[in-house]
Amino acid sequence: MIIYHLTNEDQWKLNQKIGFYTPGSLTKEGFIHCSTKEQILATANRRFHGDTSLVILVINTDKVEAKIVFEDTSGRGEKHPHIYGKLSLSSIEHVLPLRPDDDGAFNDLPIEITN
């Protein structure tokens, strides 16, 4: 299965240097926020509106060693995948840019995800 994580280029570059991916949410909330393909744009617009340095980490769940739980922690009635532990770089199959339109909204997924 493939799931997706949104982050900015600087955060991604920093984590590449340490050899695994551990965003701030892992320390603060105990898990890494992820999305299904259908959830990417809504998440990007809700949390990253206008961010011109956003990237999508394409994660192969078969290569993730930590526990993955689909849960609704926001109370919106929508379950998102959460990774409860650090993420090895080998589980990340691609890193794709996600750029907003001129108004700051994210309306289109990269072609590599839509195919």
VENFEN-V9365 format. One record per backbone hydrogen bond with DSSP energy under -1.0 kcal/mol. CO is the residue of the C=O (numbers start at 0). NH is the residue of the N-H. E is the energy in kcal/mol with one decimal. If there is no record, write none. Layout:
<<CO;NH;E> <CO;NH;E>>
//
This chain:
<<0;60;-2.8> <2;58;-2.9> <3;34;-2.8> <4;56;-3.3> <6;54;-3.4> <7;11;-2.2> <8;12;-2.7> <9;13;-2.3> <10;14;-2.1> <11;15;-1.9> <12;16;-1.3> <20;86;-2.2> <22;25;-1.5> <23;27;-2.6> <24;28;-2.9> <24;29;-1.0> <24;30;-1.0> <31;82;-2.1> <34;3;-2.7> <35;38;-1.1> <38;42;-2.4> <39;43;-2.9> <40;44;-2.5> <41;45;-2.1> <42;46;-2.7> <43;47;-2.4> <47;50;-2.8> <52;8;-2.1> <53;97;-2.4> <54;6;-2.1> <55;95;-2.4> <56;4;-1.8> <57;92;-2.7> <58;2;-2.2> <59;62;-1.8> <60;63;-1.0> <66;83;-3.1> <68;81;-2.2> <70;79;-2.6> <79;70;-2.4> <80;33;-1.6> <81;68;-2.4> <82;31;-2.5> <82;84;-1.3> <86;20;-3.5> <87;90;-1.6> <88;91;-1.4> <90;59;-2.9> <93;57;-2.8> <95;55;-3.3> <100;103;-2.2> <103;49;-2.5> <104;100;-3.4> <109;112;-1.8> <109;113;-1.5> <110;114;-1.4>>
//
